[in-house]
Every structure is written in C-alpha cells, then in structure tokens.
C-alpha cells in the first residue's frame, strides 16, 4: 500500500493514508516523500471528502473509516485493481510470485533491467536498497511487480496477483501459507494454477526445479516454461556454488551450455536461487549476460531481509522479515554459512497469520533449532486467532528443549532487551525474526548494548 501511495503521488494525485501504528522502514519512507500517515483510523481522516479511497486487505468491516466510506458511498477500489487500471494495463507486467523470495527477486530483477538501461517501472513489498525506494514509475515498457497470493480486499477474497495479467512469471516456490485465508495446501496451489493460466502463449514462466508443488502448478501452462535450480536437466542449472566470508559465487549453465559466472555479497543458497531466476527472466528479455553479472554484483539487498542493523563490540544484530518456518530456516542457515563459528541467536515474534497458528508448529520448532539460543515472545494479538487454532509458544519452547536447544519465552521486546543484552558476547550474531515492528527491539537492543559496553555501534 505504501508503494502504491508513492506511485499515485508520482502520477500526480494528492495522497494520504491511515494506519493503526505505522513503523519503519515504510513509515520513514512515506515521510521522506511527503505522504502523511494519519493515526489512528478515524472518520476525520476522510475529511474533506476524497475522490477515491483504496482499501488494503488488512481492512475489515468495523473499521471506522471503511464504515464511513460505505455510508457516504465514496468511490472505493482495491489496491491491485487500481494498479492494473492506472499502471499495468499499458505496460508489460513481469510478475514475481511464490511463497518465498518474492521481494528480493523482484528487487533483483528491477535492478538488472535498470542497469541494462531498460528504464523499468516496479513495485515491491520492501525498500530496495539500490533504489532507496519500493517503487518507480518510468518510461520503459516493462512493469516489474511482486505478485502476492494474499487476498485483495474485504470485498474481493481472490489473490492480488490475479489482477495483474502478467506477460511473464517467475515462480519461486509453493507452500502452505496464509493460514487465515487458505484452508489447506490444495487451496494455495489452486491460486497459483490460476496465475499460471493467465500467462499468454507468447509469454514465459521461469519456475524453480525442486518443489513438487511448483511442478503441479505449471503442468497446464500454455506458454514455454523454463526451470531453474540445481537439477542436471534444468534449463538454468546452478553449479560450482561456493560461500566465502564476504561473497557468494556460482555458475549458471543455459540449457547445458554457455556457462556464466556470478558473484555477489549476499549470503545463502536461497539468494543464489533468487538471483538465478531474475537472471533467467532478464536473459529472456534481451539483456546480455555481462550486463546481468555486473548488475547482480552491485545488488545490495532489501530492507528487512538479512539486514545488519548494528555491529557493537563484535556483536552483529540482524533484522529479517520472518513469516514462515521455511523462511526462518533459510535465514538462519544463511547466517550459519556467513558467520561460521559464531553463537547464533534467534529472537522470534510469532506475528504473521500463519505463524500465529499451530498448523506449522512442528516445522517452526525445526527451523528455530538451527540457532544456538532461542528467545520467543507470546504471539501477536492472540485474540485475533481462534483458541483451537492458536500456536502454543510453550509447546514450541518445550520442543526446542527436547531437541537440546536453550529456549525460553519472554513477555515482550523490553523484557528481551533486559535479559539478553547482558548475555551477549563478542562474536555473537543475533537474528531478530518478525514481520512487524516487534516493540521497537531493532533500536532498543543496540542502544542497551551501547549502554552496557560503553561503545558506539559500527
């Protein structure tokens, strides 16, 4: 929604927004482009009467602004509907979809196109550090967009990405997620099958090669499909993957030929897969391998994706947008490789609609067990999840202890800061895992470490 707000302002509209409690980095970003965020929700925020109200999927009946909009019959639209009507309809949408890796892969693809001089528009669900922005509206014919499978609005429960009518799609992964709106994995797969069904015959799908659900979702594609990954028969095959202290290197073979060597500063196998998917899509749009290699070499990352928040007296604090056990395991695994020998902490807030439910509780225990020390808070807004569906954090802690991992539950961010900061020692790596503000822990923990150690952050 913040990215759309920026696009609309660039298009010439006067834009305001409302939220319960906005938090960085998006709150800071909106302030930097002079889009006011009105807090909390109130009818007064809609006076004088706007010409159009765009309702995000987090808004449900009972919200005071939504009720006022309905009572006064103010023109109402959804985010993806406006996106298509004003921005995508006249361009070629390249959609990056999948349970994991969408934001980073979209940012990589946009940076490759920009570096190659194609002047793309883009919209991504995070701040792409190369651009310092989550959106751009430019003159090129391509619009690169993160395709979200979450629902559209209170009046449209279909996935957002079905509104985008893509020219081409990257499909990174398909797993059960968004347990608040999808009944089971079959329902998730149906959504992705419908996306595949939208790609025209002259379009293309770049699909991950090692996910059985992806295999199923692309079976009836009517356009060419190219697989990427590490299997020997993949069209875009990754080989010679090596992790070094400050960079990652790998080679990609195109249909068994034309080896191209890549390297960048990012850690983790998942980032190599993301980059290879972006490279494959770029190659299919006329971008030469040397241009792709140089763009990826200079790619920085996305805010809140393995983002180093502070380095204090040898202690590294990292923020990651954790929303699913698979993503948590990938994040912690990447940190294991990047910081060999470090004591790895996982400080976890169950906040996403999936992680607040017990449906993936076993997988959550396994993913957190990659760390050496685990600290968990109670789930965010437990009252919003039916009790019989709710994650039991005590069970997670007990499961970790049975696995031989030191684990504990603390009440909130402040309790974590007071308990954990004195225990940290030089060489530790602390991964803070949440898809929300987490009580300001990203600033509170570094500040407390500075106080205890009498040093400033690097």
C-alpha positions in Angstrom: 0.0 0.0 0.0 2.9 2.4 0.8 4.4 1.6 -2.6 1.1 2.2 -4.4 0.8 5.5 -2.5 4.2 6.6 -3.9 3.2 5.6 -7.4 0.0 7.6 -7.2 1.7 10.7 -5.9 4.3 10.4 -8.8 1.3 10.1 -11.2 0.0 13.5 -9.8 -2.6 12.6 -7.2 -2.8 14.0 -3.7 -2.4 11.0 -1.4 -2.9 10.5 2.3 -3.0 7.2 4.3 -4.3 5.8 7.6 -2.9 3.2 9.9 -3.1 1.9 13.5 0.6 2.3 14.2 3.0 2.8 11.3 6.6 1.6 11.8 9.9 1.8 9.9 11.1 1.4 7.2 7.9 2.3 5.4 6.8 5.0 7.8 10.1 6.8 7.3 9.9 6.3 3.6 6.5 7.8 3.3 7.5 10.7 5.4 10.5 11.2 3.1 8.2 11.6 0.1 5.7 13.8 2.0 2.8 11.4 2.2 1.2 11.9 5.6 0.1 8.9 7.7 -2.9 9.6 9.8 -3.1 7.6 13.1 -5.3 6.0 14.3 -8.2 5.3 12.0 -10.9 7.9 12.2 -13.8 9.4 10.1 -12.0 12.7 10.4 -9.2 11.3 8.2 -11.6 11.3 5.3 -12.5 15.0 5.5 -12.5 16.8 3.2 -14.2 14.1 1.2 -11.7 12.2 -1.1 -12.4 11.4 -4.7 -11.3 7.8 -4.2 -10.5 5.5 -1.3 -8.2 2.5 -1.9 -8.8 -0.2 0.7 -6.0 -2.6 1.7 -6.6 -6.2 2.5 -5.8 -5.6 6.2 -9.1 -3.5 6.5 -12.3 -5.3 7.5 -15.8 -4.3 8.3 -16.0 -2.4 11.6 -13.1 -0.1 10.7 -14.4 3.4 11.3 -13.0 4.8 8.0 -14.4 1.9 6.0 -17.8 2.2 7.6 -17.8 6.0 6.8 -16.8 5.2 3.2 -19.7 2.8 2.8 -22.2 5.1 4.5 -21.3 8.1 2.3 -20.9 6.0 -0.9 -17.4 7.3 -1.6 -15.8 5.6 -4.6 -14.0 2.5 -3.4 -11.3 0.4 -5.1 -8.8 -2.3 -4.2 -5.0 -1.9 -4.5 -4.4 -4.4 -7.3 -7.4 -3.2 -9.3 -6.0 0.4 -9.3 -2.6 -0.9 -10.1 -3.8 -2.7 -13.2 -6.0 0.2 -14.3 -3.5 3.0 -13.9 -0.1 1.4 -14.4 -0.1 -2.2 -15.7 -2.6 -2.2 -18.4 -0.4 -0.1 -20.8 2.9 -1.9 -20.0 4.3 -5.5 -19.9 3.9 -6.8 -16.4 6.6 -9.2 -15.2 5.3 -10.8 -12.1 7.4 -12.5 -9.4 5.3 -14.9 -7.4 5.9 -17.7 -4.8 5.6 -18.4 -1.1 9.2 -17.2 -0.5 11.7 -14.9 -2.2 9.3 -12.6 -4.0 10.5 -9.3 -2.6 14.2 -9.9 -3.1 13.8 -11.5 -6.6 11.6 -8.6 -7.7 14.2 -6.1 -6.5 17.0 -8.0 -8.3 15.0 -8.1 -11.5 14.2 -4.4 -11.4 17.9 -3.6 -10.7 19.1 -5.8 -13.6 16.6 -4.1 -16.0 17.6 -0.6 -14.7 21.3 -1.4 -15.0 20.7 -2.5 -18.6 19.1 0.8 -19.5 15.5 -0.6 -19.9 14.1 2.1 -17.5 11.5 -0.2 -15.9 8.7 0.7 -13.6 8.5 -1.5 -10.5 6.6 -2.1 -7.3 8.0 -4.3 -4.5 6.9 -5.0 -0.9 10.0 -3.6 0.7 12.6 -0.9 0.3 15.1 -2.0 -2.4 18.4 -0.6 -1.3 19.8 0.0 -4.7 16.9 2.3 -5.4 16.2 3.6 -1.9 12.6 3.1 -2.8 9.9 0.4 -3.1 8.5 1.7 -6.4 9.4 3.6 -9.6 7.3 4.9 -12.4 9.4 5.2 -15.5 9.2 5.3 -19.3 10.2 1.7 -20.2 7.7 -0.8 -21.4 8.2 -3.2 -18.5 6.5 -3.1 -15.1 8.2 -5.5 -12.6 5.9 -6.3 -9.8 5.8 -8.6 -6.7 2.9 -10.9 -7.1 1.2 -11.6 -3.8 -1.1 -14.6 -3.3 -2.8 -13.0 -0.3 -6.3 -11.8 -0.7 -7.3 -8.5 -2.3 -9.8 -6.7 -0.1 -12.7 -7.4 2.2 -15.0 -7.4 -0.9 -12.6 -9.4 -3.1 -11.2 -12.5 -1.5 -9.2 -13.7 -4.5 -5.4 -13.3 -4.7 -3.9 -10.0 -5.6 -1.8 -11.4 -8.4 -4.8 -12.5 -10.4 -5.5 -8.8 -11.2 -2.1 -8.3 -12.9 -2.4 -10.3 -16.1 1.3 -11.0 -16.4 3.3 -11.1 -19.6 5.7 -13.5 -17.8 6.0 -15.0 -14.4 8.8 -16.2 -12.0 7.5 -18.9 -9.7 10.0 -19.4 -6.8 8.1 -21.8 -4.5 4.7 -23.0 -3.5 4.0 -24.0 0.2 1.1 -23.8 2.6 0.9 -20.2 4.0 -1.6 -17.6 4.9 -3.5 -20.0 7.1 -6.1 -17.3 7.8 -7.4 -17.3 4.3 -6.4 -20.7 2.7 -7.9 -23.8 4.1 -5.1 -26.1 3.0 -2.3 -26.6 0.6 -4.6 -27.5 -2.2 -6.3 -24.1 -2.0 -2.9 -22.4 -2.2 -2.0 -24.5 -5.3 -5.2 -23.6 -6.9 -4.4 -19.9 -6.6 -1.0 -20.4 -8.3 -2.5 -22.6 -11.0 -4.9 -19.7 -11.8 -1.9 -17.4 -12.1 -0.2 -19.7 -14.5 -3.4 -19.9 -16.5 -3.2 -16.1 -17.1 0.2 -16.1 -18.9 -0.3 -15.7 -22.6 1.1 -18.2 -25.1 3.9 -15.9 -26.2 4.8 -15.3 -22.5 7.1 -17.3 -20.4 7.3 -18.9 -16.9 10.6 -19.3 -15.0 9.9 -22.0 -12.4 12.0 -23.4 -9.5 13.0 -27.0 -10.2 12.9 -28.7 -6.8 9.4 -28.1 -5.5 6.8 -30.7 -6.2 4.0 -28.2 -5.7 5.6 -25.9 -8.3 5.7 -28.9 -10.7 2.0 -29.4 -10.2 1.1 -25.8 -10.7 2.8 -25.4 -14.0 1.6 -28.7 -15.6 -1.1 -27.0 -17.7 0.8 -23.9 -18.7 0.1 -22.8 -22.3 3.4 -20.9 -22.6 7.1 -22.0 -22.6 8.3 -23.0 -19.1 12.0 -22.9 -18.2 13.1 -24.5 -14.9 15.9 -23.1 -12.8 17.9 -24.7 -9.9 20.5 -27.4 -9.3 19.0 -30.4 -11.1 21.0 -31.7 -14.0 18.2 -31.4 -16.5 17.2 -27.8 -15.5 17.3 -25.3 -18.3 19.0 -22.8 -16.0 21.3 -25.0 -14.0 23.3 -23.8 -11.0 26.8 -25.3 -10.4 30.0 -24.6 -8.6 28.2 -22.9 -5.7 30.7 -21.5 -3.1 30.2 -19.5 0.0 33.0 -17.2 1.1 33.2 -14.9 4.2 32.1 -11.8 2.3 30.7 -13.1 -1.1 28.9 -15.9 -2.8 30.0 -17.3 -6.2 28.3 -19.7 -8.6 28.0 -20.7 -12.3 24.8 -21.0 -14.4 24.5 -23.2 -17.5 21.8 -22.3 -20.0 20.4 -25.5 -21.5 23.7 -27.2 -20.6 25.8 -24.6 -22.4 27.1 -21.1 -22.2 28.4 -21.1 -18.6 28.2 -17.7 -16.9 30.0 -17.0 -13.6 28.2 -14.9 -11.0 29.2 -13.4 -7.6 27.6 -11.0 -5.1 27.8 -10.0 -1.5 24.6 -11.7 -0.4 24.6 -14.9 1.7 22.5 -18.1 1.4 21.5 -20.6 -1.2 18.1 -19.0 -1.4 19.6 -15.8 -2.6 21.5 -17.6 -5.3 18.2 -19.2 -6.5 16.5 -15.8 -6.4 19.3 -14.2 -8.4 19.3 -17.1 -11.0 15.6 -16.7 -11.5 16.0 -13.0 -12.1 18.9 -13.6 -14.4 16.9 -16.1 -16.4 14.0 -13.7 -16.8 16.3 -10.8 -17.8 18.0 -13.0 -20.4 14.7 -13.8 -22.0 14.1 -10.0 -22.4 17.3 -9.4 -24.4 19.7 -8.4 -21.6 23.2 -9.8 -22.2 25.0 -12.0 -19.6 27.7 -9.4 -18.9 25.1 -6.8 -18.0 23.3 -9.3 -15.7 26.5 -10.3 -14.0 27.5 -6.7 -13.3 24.0 -5.8 -12.0 23.9 -8.7 -9.6 27.5 -8.0 -8.4 26.3 -4.5 -7.4 23.0 -5.6 -5.9 22.7 -4.6 -2.3 19.6 -6.2 -0.8 16.2 -5.2 0.5 15.4 -3.6 3.9 14.5 -6.2 6.5 16.0 -9.1 4.5 19.1 -10.2 6.4 19.7 -6.5 7.1 22.5 -5.7 9.5 21.0 -3.2 12.0 24.1 -2.8 14.2 27.6 -4.1 15.0 28.5 -3.3 18.5 31.7 -4.6 20.2 31.8 -7.6 17.9 28.1 -8.4 18.2 26.1 -8.4 15.0 22.4 -7.6 15.1 20.3 -8.6 12.0 16.7 -8.0 11.1 14.8 -10.4 8.9 11.2 -10.4 7.8 10.3 -13.8 9.1 6.8 -15.0 8.0 7.1 -18.8 7.6 9.2 -21.7 9.0 10.9 -22.3 5.7 12.0 -18.7 5.5 13.3 -18.8 9.1 15.3 -22.0 8.4 16.8 -20.4 5.2 17.7 -17.2 7.1 19.4 -19.0 10.0 21.1 -21.4 7.6 22.5 -18.5 5.6 23.8 -16.9 8.8 25.5 -20.1 9.8 27.4 -20.1 6.5 28.2 -16.3 6.6 29.3 -16.4 10.2 30.9 -19.8 10.8 31.7 -20.5 14.4 29.5 -17.7 15.8 27.0 -18.3 18.5 23.7 -17.7 16.7 20.7 -16.3 18.5 17.1 -16.4 17.2 14.8 -13.8 18.7 11.4 -14.6 17.4 8.0 -12.9 17.4 5.1 -15.1 16.1 3.3 -12.3 14.2 2.3 -13.5 10.7 -1.1 -15.0 10.2 0.5 -18.4 9.6 3.0 -18.3 12.4 0.3 -17.4 15.0 -1.4 -20.7 14.2 -0.3 -24.1 15.2 -0.7 -25.6 11.7 3.1 -25.4 11.1 4.2 -25.7 14.8 6.4 -28.8 14.2 8.1 -27.1 11.3 8.6 -24.0 13.3 10.5 -25.9 16.0 12.8 -27.5 13.4 13.5 -24.1 11.8 14.3 -22.3 15.0 16.5 -25.2 16.1 19.1 -24.1 13.6 20.1 -21.4 16.1 22.1 -21.9 19.3 20.0 -19.7 21.6 16.3 -19.1 21.0 14.0 -16.5 22.6 10.3 -16.3 21.8 7.6 -13.9 22.7 3.9 -14.6 23.1 2.0 -14.4 19.8 1.0 -11.1 18.4 -2.7 -10.2 19.0 -3.7 -13.7 20.2 -7.4 -12.7 20.4 -7.5 -12.5 16.6 -6.8 -16.2 16.3 -9.4 -18.8 17.4 -8.1 -20.6 20.5 -8.2 -24.1 19.0 -6.1 -22.9 16.1 -3.6 -20.8 18.1 0.1 -21.5 18.3 1.2 -22.6 21.8 4.5 -20.9 22.4 5.2 -23.1 25.5 5.0 -26.1 23.3 7.5 -24.6 20.9 9.9 -23.9 23.7 9.5 -27.4 25.1 10.0 -28.9 21.7 13.3 -26.9 21.3 14.4 -28.0 24.7 13.7 -31.6 23.8 16.0 -31.1 20.8 18.7 -29.9 23.2 18.4 -26.2 22.4 18.4 -23.5 25.0 15.0 -21.8 24.6 12.8 -19.5 26.6 9.8 -17.3 26.4 9.9 -13.7 27.5 7.0 -11.3 27.7 7.9 -8.6 25.1 10.7 -6.7 23.5 11.6 -4.8 26.6 11.9 -8.0 28.6 14.1 -9.5 25.9 16.4 -6.5 25.8 16.9 -6.5 29.6 17.5 -10.3 29.7 19.5 -10.9 26.6 21.8 -7.8 26.3 23.9 -8.7 29.3 24.4 -12.3 28.0 25.7 -11.3 24.6 29.4 -11.6 23.9 31.7 -10.6 21.1 31.3 -12.8 18.1 27.6 -13.4 18.6 25.1 -13.0 15.8 21.6 -12.1 16.7 18.8 -12.7 14.2 15.6 -10.8 15.1 12.7 -12.5 13.3 9.4 -10.7 12.9 7.3 -9.3 10.1 6.3 -6.3 12.2 7.6 -3.6 14.5 8.3 -6.0 17.4 8.1 -3.3 20.0 11.0 -1.3 18.7 13.5 -4.0 19.5 15.6 -3.2 16.5 16.7 0.1 18.2 16.2 -0.9 21.8 18.7 -3.8 21.8 21.6 -1.9 20.1 21.0 1.1 22.4 21.1 -1.1 25.5 24.3 -2.9 24.3 25.9 0.5 23.9 25.0 1.5 27.4 26.3 -1.8 28.9 29.6 -1.8 26.9 30.3 1.9 26.7 30.8 1.8 22.9 29.1 3.1 19.8 27.8 1.0 17.0 29.9 0.4 13.9 
